[in-house]
Amino acid sequence: MTYRSAAPSSVVYADEAQHYLELVHRHTPSGRDTYRIVAGRYTGAAYGHWLDVDTTVAQKGIESTTWTQDGVRVRFTTGHETFVPARFFMSGR
């Protein structure tokens, strides 16, 4: 894991659970680096809603995450952004 953000206590979703977003770096046996955003109830990126992220963008890092009732917005230092709607990571997904 290269980055972790937790939803602030001021943002409570319908499932009333704590939620996290992590940027995970994996090095495959073939020598390829991959990056994935995982959003959900659990740390360690073992389970949740995931999105693959372009390696060039991910390697530059995450500038910020903004948690709202609608979901979480991730801004990379490159200026790229992605938004994960809350309905995709609530209730154990």
GIRA-V430456 format. One record per backbone hydrogen bond with DSSP energy under -0.5 kcal/mol. CO is the residue of the C=O (numbers start at 1). NH is the residue of the N-H. E is the energy in kcal/mol with one decimal. If there is no record, write none. Layout:
# GIRA-V430456
CO;NH;E
CO;NH;E
This chain:
# GIRA-V430456
3;23;-2.0
5;21;-2.7
8;11;-2.1
10;12;-0.7
11;13;-0.5
13;16;-2.3
19;7;-2.6
20;40;-2.3
21;5;-2.5
22;24;-0.6
22;38;-2.6
23;2;-3.4
23;3;-1.1
24;36;-2.0
26;28;-0.6
26;34;-2.9
28;31;-2.3
32;28;-3.1
34;26;-2.8
35;53;-2.4
36;24;-3.3
37;51;-2.4
38;22;-2.4
39;49;-2.9
40;20;-3.3
47;42;-0.5
49;39;-3.0
51;37;-3.1
53;35;-0.6
54;58;-2.8
55;59;-2.6
56;60;-0.6
57;60;-0.8
57;61;-0.6
58;61;-1.2
61;77;-2.2
64;75;-2.8
65;67;-0.5
66;73;-2.5
68;71;-0.7
70;86;-2.8
71;68;-3.1
72;84;-2.7
73;66;-2.4
74;76;-0.5
74;82;-2.0
75;63;-2.6
75;64;-1.9
76;79;-2.2
80;76;-3.0
82;74;-3.1
83;85;-0.6
84;72;-2.1
85;88;-1.8
86;89;-1.4
86;90;-1.5
90;93;-1.1
